[in-house]
């Protein structure tokens, strides 16, 4: 392949005009002839730049509201012709086709149009046809053609031309071709996913996902694994949209754990100050309080050992007093919608602590997709946005929960949704007091959570563990009565669980014998 290819003629057609004028002026400064279409040509002319219309090149006017303008042999021949192939050169000469050395195209704003909630017909009109066709042609012929699809690459191209006297190297053209194909793939993925949703197809025959690099990571879960963080363009408030105020670069595990913490604190809403502490993607303390500082203290008291080196998520404005409490132990990441100057000043002395603000909480009820790779493919499912209607809960025991118990049961249920299965969560007065996660046996999760509460009672100097008088949430049904009885032995007085076991009658009878109140939700929250 030819290494250096001078850029003498460029076709520019962009919907995003950011940085266009200085970029085009720089190209003109190298003597590059500019060809353009529609609004782009008008913008360039208004800036005093000399531009040839595509219609002049093709000898064919733009028509059908601009749908047909670049789909023409004079354009695609100029992009696809092999300049070292005699037959191609003869064909170009015979038909008056001029080579195009640089293609600068960014596509109709389909993704943002969908994000704004536009109607079906408007979304369809924002599907670009000519743009992707030209991009793919130029990228295929990167042996001779340079393609740019993102304004952020304008500076890189100009630096390349400056270094090589108006030419581009093969290495640069290859890189730009890869970026171009990724862009058209992402665009098609967005269109196909939107159409599947518009058609109501939950399981379309073909499914595509795409992302944009947010940052390379030092490594993945372990140092021998390469990793990077990509965003999907949905702008859901969270780690992907957050501003990082301080601290070293986020790691793969930091991002994963921070996402888990922030999604859980969002589950609790913004009505009452709440704090979540996560370690290894599982909550080790969740609580509400009169203030964020109080919520943090109560969450911390659930499991002070696991909280060390954890991730903290808050549901409101992080203030100085809360920050003062947080810095008393080592914390990896703190994420909140906002943080005031006092809080930022407190954290400034902790250079390794990352502070993130998002501006908002994500909507836990919003629809979305979750996917996971398996050997030979990937699993796709709806995001778990299941919501309980308290009025639809079924009391299955002789004793109904008290008002205070019911409030704690609903709180515990929200937390259990974000705990790895088998999940058991003890709650008392709006705070977790024991969490059992990720065990192969539900009764083991029940015992582990109770044991943690016993350990914390010793640390806090309490006469008895806080599981005394608590309630318990289980993310799935109790297959036997043993788990429920273990919770009762730990001091729980009420249970919330999905129900649906073949032994429900046995479990209900055991609850009645122990004097427990129990409600069935009819909804399961497995989290693997």
ZIPELIN-V221709 format. One record per pair of residues at least 4 apart in sequence whose ideal C-beta (glycine too) atoms are under 6 Angstrom apart, sorted by the first residue. I is the first residue (numbers start at 0). J is the second residue. D is the distance in whole Angstrom. If there is no record, write none. Layout:
# ZIPELIN-V221709
i: (I | I)
j: (J | J)
d: (D | D)
This chain:
# ZIPELIN-V221709
i: (0 | 0 | 2 | 2 | 3 | 3 | 4 | 4 | 4 | 5 | 5 | 6 | 6 | 6 | 7 | 8 | 8 | 8 | 9 | 9 | 9 | 9 | 10 | 10 | 10 | 11 | 11 | 11 | 12 | 12 | 12 | 13 | 13 | 14 | 14 | 14 | 15 | 15 | 16 | 17 | 18 | 18 | 18 | 19 | 20 | 22 | 23 | 23 | 25 | 26 | 27 | 29 | 29 | 33 | 34 | 34 | 35 | 35 | 35 | 35 | 36 | 36 | 36 | 37 | 40 | 40 | 43 | 43 | 44 | 51 | 53 | 53 | 53 | 54 | 54 | 56 | 57 | 57 | 59 | 61 | 61 | 62 | 63 | 69 | 69 | 69 | 70 | 72 | 73 | 75 | 75 | 76 | 76 | 77 | 77 | 77 | 77 | 78 | 78 | 78 | 78 | 79 | 79 | 80 | 80 | 81 | 82 | 91 | 101 | 102 | 102 | 102 | 103 | 104 | 104 | 104 | 105 | 106 | 106 | 106 | 107 | 107 | 108 | 109 | 109 | 110 | 110 | 112 | 112 | 112 | 113 | 113 | 117 | 117 | 126 | 127 | 131 | 134 | 134 | 134 | 135 | 137 | 137 | 138 | 138 | 138 | 138 | 140 | 141 | 141 | 141 | 145 | 145 | 145 | 146 | 146 | 147 | 147 | 148 | 148 | 159 | 159 | 160 | 167 | 167 | 184 | 185 | 188 | 188 | 191 | 195 | 195 | 210 | 210 | 211 | 212 | 212 | 213 | 213 | 214 | 215 | 216 | 216 | 216 | 218 | 218 | 218 | 219 | 219 | 219 | 220 | 226 | 228 | 230 | 234 | 235 | 236 | 236 | 236 | 236 | 237 | 237 | 237 | 238 | 238 | 238 | 240 | 241 | 241 | 242 | 243 | 244 | 244 | 245 | 246 | 246 | 249 | 249 | 253 | 253 | 253 | 256 | 256 | 256 | 257 | 257 | 257 | 259 | 259 | 260 | 260 | 260 | 260 | 261 | 261 | 263 | 263 | 263 | 264 | 264 | 264 | 264 | 265 | 265 | 265 | 266 | 266 | 267 | 269 | 269 | 271 | 272 | 272 | 272 | 272 | 272 | 273 | 273 | 273 | 274 | 274 | 274 | 274 | 274 | 275 | 275 | 275 | 276 | 276 | 276 | 276 | 276 | 276 | 277 | 277 | 277 | 278 | 278 | 278 | 281 | 281 | 281 | 283 | 283 | 283 | 284 | 284 | 284 | 284 | 284 | 284 | 285 | 285 | 285 | 286 | 286 | 286 | 286 | 287 | 287 | 288 | 288 | 288 | 289 | 291 | 291 | 291 | 292 | 292 | 292 | 295 | 295 | 297 | 299 | 299 | 301 | 301 | 302 | 307 | 307 | 308 | 308 | 310 | 310 | 311 | 311 | 312 | 313 | 313 | 316 | 317 | 317 | 317 | 317 | 318 | 318 | 319 | 319 | 319 | 322 | 322 | 322 | 323 | 325 | 326 | 330 | 332 | 333 | 334 | 335 | 336 | 336 | 337 | 338 | 338 | 338 | 346 | 346 | 364 | 364 | 367 | 368 | 369 | 369 | 370 | 370 | 371 | 372 | 385 | 387 | 392 | 393 | 394 | 394 | 395 | 395 | 395 | 396 | 396 | 396 | 396 | 397 | 398 | 399 | 400 | 400 | 400 | 400 | 404 | 404 | 407 | 407 | 408 | 408 | 408 | 410 | 410 | 411 | 411 | 411 | 411 | 412 | 412 | 414 | 415 | 415 | 415 | 415 | 416 | 418 | 418 | 419 | 419 | 419 | 420 | 420 | 420 | 420 | 421 | 421 | 421 | 422 | 422 | 423 | 423 | 423 | 423 | 423 | 424 | 424 | 424 | 425 | 425 | 425 | 425 | 425 | 425 | 426 | 426 | 427 | 427 | 427 | 432 | 432 | 432 | 432 | 433 | 433 | 433 | 433 | 433 | 434 | 435 | 435 | 435 | 435 | 438 | 438 | 441 | 442 | 442 | 442 | 445 | 445 | 445 | 446 | 449 | 449 | 452 | 452 | 452 | 453 | 455 | 456 | 456 | 463 | 466 | 466 | 467 | 469 | 470 | 471 | 471 | 471 | 472 | 473 | 474 | 475 | 475 | 476 | 476 | 476 | 476 | 476 | 477 | 477 | 477 | 478 | 480 | 480 | 480 | 480 | 483 | 483 | 484 | 486 | 487 | 487 | 487 | 493 | 494 | 494 | 495 | 497 | 497 | 497 | 498 | 498 | 502 | 510 | 510)
j: (142 | 169 | 168 | 169 | 163 | 166 | 143 | 166 | 167 | 165 | 166 | 31 | 100 | 101 | 100 | 32 | 99 | 100 | 26 | 31 | 33 | 101 | 34 | 99 | 102 | 35 | 39 | 103 | 36 | 39 | 104 | 39 | 105 | 105 | 107 | 108 | 105 | 150 | 42 | 150 | 22 | 150 | 153 | 23 | 46 | 153 | 43 | 48 | 157 | 31 | 48 | 160 | 165 | 50 | 51 | 56 | 39 | 40 | 43 | 50 | 40 | 53 | 68 | 65 | 50 | 52 | 48 | 50 | 50 | 55 | 57 | 68 | 69 | 60 | 61 | 73 | 71 | 73 | 71 | 65 | 68 | 67 | 67 | 74 | 129 | 133 | 129 | 76 | 96 | 79 | 136 | 80 | 96 | 96 | 97 | 98 | 99 | 99 | 136 | 137 | 144 | 136 | 140 | 87 | 91 | 87 | 143 | 96 | 145 | 133 | 137 | 146 | 147 | 130 | 133 | 134 | 148 | 127 | 130 | 186 | 125 | 127 | 112 | 125 | 126 | 189 | 232 | 117 | 122 | 125 | 122 | 193 | 121 | 122 | 190 | 131 | 183 | 148 | 179 | 183 | 183 | 144 | 146 | 146 | 176 | 179 | 180 | 144 | 172 | 173 | 176 | 167 | 172 | 175 | 175 | 179 | 152 | 156 | 179 | 182 | 167 | 171 | 165 | 171 | 172 | 209 | 209 | 207 | 209 | 207 | 200 | 203 | 229 | 231 | 230 | 227 | 229 | 228 | 230 | 228 | 227 | 226 | 227 | 251 | 222 | 224 | 226 | 224 | 226 | 251 | 251 | 251 | 254 | 239 | 240 | 361 | 240 | 357 | 359 | 361 | 258 | 261 | 361 | 254 | 257 | 258 | 357 | 355 | 357 | 356 | 355 | 343 | 354 | 354 | 352 | 353 | 253 | 254 | 257 | 331 | 332 | 277 | 280 | 310 | 310 | 332 | 334 | 277 | 280 | 275 | 277 | 310 | 312 | 312 | 334 | 275 | 282 | 417 | 273 | 275 | 312 | 314 | 360 | 361 | 363 | 363 | 413 | 273 | 314 | 360 | 287 | 288 | 290 | 291 | 294 | 315 | 287 | 294 | 314 | 286 | 294 | 295 | 298 | 313 | 282 | 285 | 312 | 283 | 284 | 298 | 306 | 309 | 311 | 282 | 309 | 310 | 283 | 305 | 309 | 418 | 419 | 436 | 302 | 305 | 306 | 298 | 299 | 301 | 302 | 306 | 431 | 298 | 414 | 431 | 294 | 297 | 298 | 430 | 294 | 429 | 293 | 294 | 297 | 293 | 313 | 315 | 321 | 320 | 321 | 324 | 321 | 324 | 430 | 303 | 306 | 431 | 432 | 451 | 328 | 329 | 329 | 331 | 331 | 332 | 330 | 333 | 334 | 317 | 335 | 337 | 321 | 335 | 338 | 342 | 339 | 342 | 341 | 342 | 345 | 342 | 345 | 346 | 345 | 330 | 349 | 352 | 353 | 354 | 355 | 356 | 357 | 359 | 356 | 342 | 343 | 356 | 352 | 354 | 384 | 386 | 382 | 379 | 380 | 382 | 377 | 379 | 378 | 377 | 522 | 520 | 518 | 519 | 399 | 518 | 507 | 517 | 519 | 510 | 511 | 516 | 517 | 511 | 516 | 516 | 404 | 405 | 493 | 516 | 470 | 493 | 426 | 470 | 470 | 493 | 495 | 426 | 429 | 424 | 426 | 470 | 472 | 472 | 495 | 424 | 422 | 424 | 472 | 474 | 524 | 422 | 436 | 436 | 437 | 526 | 474 | 525 | 526 | 527 | 438 | 441 | 444 | 436 | 474 | 435 | 444 | 445 | 448 | 473 | 431 | 434 | 472 | 432 | 433 | 448 | 466 | 469 | 471 | 431 | 470 | 432 | 465 | 469 | 452 | 465 | 466 | 469 | 448 | 449 | 451 | 452 | 466 | 448 | 444 | 445 | 447 | 448 | 443 | 444 | 482 | 481 | 482 | 485 | 482 | 485 | 486 | 485 | 466 | 489 | 464 | 465 | 466 | 464 | 459 | 461 | 464 | 467 | 489 | 490 | 490 | 491 | 493 | 486 | 491 | 494 | 495 | 496 | 524 | 497 | 523 | 496 | 497 | 498 | 499 | 500 | 482 | 483 | 506 | 500 | 484 | 505 | 506 | 509 | 506 | 509 | 509 | 491 | 491 | 513 | 515 | 516 | 515 | 517 | 518 | 520 | 522 | 523 | 503 | 519 | 506 | 515 | 517)
d: (5 | 5 | 6 | 5 | 6 | 4 | 6 | 6 | 6 | 6 | 5 | 6 | 5 | 5 | 5 | 5 | 6 | 5 | 6 | 5 | 6 | 4 | 5 | 5 | 5 | 5 | 6 | 4 | 4 | 5 | 5 | 5 | 5 | 6 | 5 | 6 | 5 | 6 | 6 | 5 | 5 | 5 | 5 | 6 | 5 | 4 | 6 | 6 | 5 | 4 | 6 | 6 | 4 | 5 | 5 | 6 | 5 | 4 | 6 | 5 | 6 | 5 | 5 | 6 | 5 | 6 | 4 | 5 | 6 | 5 | 6 | 6 | 6 | 5 | 6 | 5 | 4 | 4 | 6 | 6 | 4 | 5 | 5 | 5 | 4 | 6 | 5 | 5 | 6 | 6 | 5 | 6 | 4 | 6 | 6 | 5 | 4 | 5 | 4 | 5 | 6 | 5 | 5 | 5 | 5 | 5 | 5 | 4 | 5 | 6 | 4 | 5 | 5 | 5 | 6 | 6 | 6 | 4 | 5 | 6 | 5 | 4 | 6 | 5 | 6 | 5 | 6 | 5 | 6 | 4 | 6 | 5 | 4 | 5 | 6 | 6 | 5 | 6 | 5 | 5 | 6 | 5 | 4 | 5 | 4 | 4 | 5 | 5 | 4 | 6 | 4 | 5 | 5 | 6 | 5 | 5 | 5 | 6 | 5 | 5 | 5 | 5 | 5 | 5 | 6 | 6 | 3 | 4 | 4 | 6 | 4 | 4 | 3 | 5 | 5 | 6 | 6 | 5 | 5 | 5 | 5 | 4 | 6 | 5 | 5 | 6 | 6 | 3 | 4 | 5 | 6 | 5 | 6 | 5 | 6 | 5 | 6 | 5 | 4 | 5 | 6 | 5 | 6 | 5 | 5 | 5 | 6 | 4 | 5 | 5 | 5 | 6 | 4 | 5 | 5 | 3 | 4 | 5 | 6 | 6 | 5 | 5 | 6 | 4 | 5 | 5 | 5 | 5 | 5 | 5 | 4 | 5 | 4 | 5 | 5 | 5 | 6 | 4 | 6 | 4 | 4 | 5 | 4 | 5 | 5 | 5 | 5 | 4 | 5 | 6 | 5 | 5 | 6 | 5 | 5 | 6 | 5 | 5 | 5 | 6 | 4 | 4 | 4 | 6 | 6 | 5 | 4 | 5 | 4 | 5 | 5 | 5 | 6 | 5 | 6 | 5 | 5 | 5 | 4 | 6 | 6 | 4 | 4 | 4 | 6 | 4 | 6 | 4 | 6 | 6 | 6 | 6 | 5 | 5 | 5 | 4 | 4 | 4 | 5 | 4 | 3 | 4 | 6 | 5 | 5 | 6 | 4 | 5 | 4 | 5 | 6 | 5 | 4 | 6 | 5 | 5 | 6 | 6 | 6 | 6 | 5 | 6 | 6 | 5 | 6 | 5 | 5 | 6 | 4 | 5 | 6 | 4 | 4 | 5 | 5 | 6 | 3 | 5 | 6 | 4 | 4 | 6 | 6 | 6 | 6 | 6 | 5 | 5 | 4 | 6 | 6 | 6 | 5 | 4 | 6 | 5 | 6 | 5 | 5 | 6 | 4 | 6 | 6 | 5 | 5 | 5 | 5 | 5 | 5 | 6 | 5 | 4 | 5 | 5 | 5 | 6 | 5 | 5 | 5 | 5 | 5 | 5 | 5 | 6 | 4 | 5 | 5 | 4 | 5 | 4 | 5 | 4 | 5 | 6 | 4 | 5 | 6 | 5 | 4 | 6 | 3 | 5 | 5 | 5 | 5 | 5 | 4 | 5 | 4 | 4 | 5 | 5 | 4 | 6 | 6 | 5 | 6 | 6 | 5 | 4 | 5 | 6 | 4 | 4 | 4 | 5 | 5 | 6 | 6 | 6 | 5 | 5 | 4 | 6 | 5 | 5 | 5 | 6 | 6 | 5 | 5 | 4 | 5 | 4 | 6 | 6 | 4 | 6 | 5 | 4 | 6 | 5 | 3 | 6 | 4 | 3 | 4 | 4 | 5 | 5 | 4 | 6 | 5 | 4 | 5 | 6 | 6 | 4 | 4 | 6 | 4 | 5 | 6 | 4 | 4 | 5 | 4 | 5 | 3 | 5 | 4 | 5 | 5 | 5 | 5 | 4 | 4 | 6 | 5 | 6 | 5 | 6 | 5 | 4 | 5 | 5 | 5 | 5 | 6 | 6 | 5 | 4 | 6 | 6 | 6 | 4 | 6 | 4 | 6 | 4 | 6 | 4 | 5 | 5 | 6 | 5 | 6 | 3 | 6 | 4 | 5)
